[in-house]
């Protein structure tokens, strides 16, 4: 059974700080996605990383896929209160489109 | 604009009741999914469907069944609701493109409480 371990589970920081969220597995993924979920809503896709070592940037968010395609990280620079939410990583295997989700990281950014 | 809708945002049912959760997508997607979300456990896949009348068990199918009679609609059924099925239920849909990655589009969720 493939498992994704996400850390930390909770993160409370002040506006302007930097943070990194990690997503690790013992399995190799064909690709990995990061989603963000706001209270009362479903998750929304932020990015998909496909190639080992790939780095993608989305404004102040930087996503990296490990060289061996077993891990990923999300780095937020100068966090803002609007970044508050639940961040979920999800691994993809080419087996009919199933995603395996990590436990999520609950981020709170205080003004 | 892409849209996945779920029939209820909040639902309260009694133990032993049969519960239907409905999901409709307007994107002509082949794949549809039902997840439950619990704190500290992330999203866990209950059932998914590749096509009309097709279904596959996910990681936690016990106590649930599904129905997909039309491409746009995927229903989750709790045959006899129990208190341990109190949770947030999320429906999602996606394209099916073999060998390619794809985005799952989620509905807003149904918070089900079983008393």
Interface residues (C-beta under 8 A of the other chain):
Chain A: X1 X4 X6 X9 X30 X31 X33 X40 X41 X42 X43 X44 X45 X48 X50 X88 X90 X92 X94 X96 X97 X98 X99 X101 X102 X103 X104
Chain B: X4 X9 X31 X35 X40 X41 X42 X43 X44 X45 X48 X50 X56 X58 X59 X90 X92 X94 X96 X98 X99 X101 X102 X103 X104 X106 X107 X108 X109
